[in-house]
Amino acid sequence: MLIAAIFPMVWVVYTMIRANLIIAPASGNDWWYPYPFLDPRISGGYVGVAGYIVGIAAAIVGVAALVVWVGRRRAGSDG
């Protein structure tokens, strides 16, 4: 299940580092975040962003757990 969360975690780390190195195309700001919930200036600082990230990661792991559970249950009923 945790394998399902690896790509999103790596993407978030990459995005948070890259965001402060890019000039926003629309506004010309010295930073650019692809989503407002990742922008610490909008979502309550880095603590707020961490809250969103933890929530999204929990949802991803939860869906992965559900998929694994359904797959195991279906495999067990084939017998």
MARKEMI-726830 format. One line per 10 residues: number of its first residue (from 1); their letters; for each residue x, y, z of C-alpha. Coordinates in nm, 3 decimals, decimal comma. Example, Ala and Ser with C-alpha at 12.3 -4.5 7.8 and 13.67 -1.06 7.14 Angstrom:
residues 2
1	as	1,230:-0,450:0,780  1,367:-0,106:0,714
//
This chain:
residues 79
1	mliaaifpmv	0,000:0,000:0,000  0,279:0,240:0,081  0,421:0,190:-0,268  0,113:0,372:-0,398  0,218:0,680:-0,198  0,582:0,694:-0,312  0,527:0,892:-0,633  0,301:1,156:-0,472  0,548:1,203:-0,185  0,842:1,246:-0,422
11	wvvytmiran	0,634:1,484:-0,637  0,544:1,700:-0,336  0,908:1,726:-0,224  1,014:1,815:-0,579  0,733:2,071:-0,614  0,806:2,239:-0,281  1,174:2,279:-0,371  1,109:2,385:-0,731  0,829:2,632:-0,648  1,066:2,886:-0,498
21	liiapasgnd	1,298:2,870:-0,799  1,035:2,951:-1,064  0,879:3,282:-1,162  0,499:3,260:-1,187  0,399:3,297:-1,552  0,073:3,484:-1,483  0,167:3,711:-1,193  0,544:3,747:-1,216  0,587:3,645:-0,849  0,922:3,497:-0,751
31	wwypypfldp	0,750:3,165:-0,671  0,496:2,938:-0,837  0,297:2,654:-0,683  0,080:2,443:-0,915  -0,205:2,423:-0,658  -0,320:2,677:-0,398  -0,315:2,420:-0,117  0,060:2,380:-0,170  0,129:2,754:-0,147  0,233:2,838:0,211
41	risggyvgva	0,138:3,203:0,154  -0,226:3,097:0,102  -0,277:2,784:0,314  -0,151:2,891:0,656  0,224:2,853:0,616  0,417:2,531:0,588  0,218:2,379:0,876  -0,102:2,427:0,675  0,060:2,278:0,366  0,182:1,982:0,574
51	gyivgiaaai	-0,176:1,927:0,692  -0,302:1,911:0,334  -0,019:1,677:0,234  -0,083:1,442:0,527  -0,455:1,438:0,448  -0,399:1,361:0,082  -0,140:1,093:0,166  -0,384:0,932:0,410  -0,652:0,928:0,140  -0,412:0,767:-0,111
61	vgvaalvvwv	-0,305:0,499:0,138  -0,669:0,443:0,236  -0,776:0,387:-0,124  -0,476:0,157:-0,179  -0,573:-0,040:0,133  -0,928:-0,075:0,002  -0,802:-0,200:-0,334  -0,574:-0,455:-0,165  -0,857:-0,568:0,063  -1,101:-0,612:-0,228
71	grrragsdg	-0,837:-0,796:-0,431  -0,760:-1,037:-0,148  -1,126:-1,093:-0,076  -1,200:-1,172:-0,442  -0,896:-1,402:-0,462  -1,015:-1,589:-0,154  -1,363:-1,645:-0,296  -1,230:-1,807:-0,618  -1,141:-2,127:-0,428
//
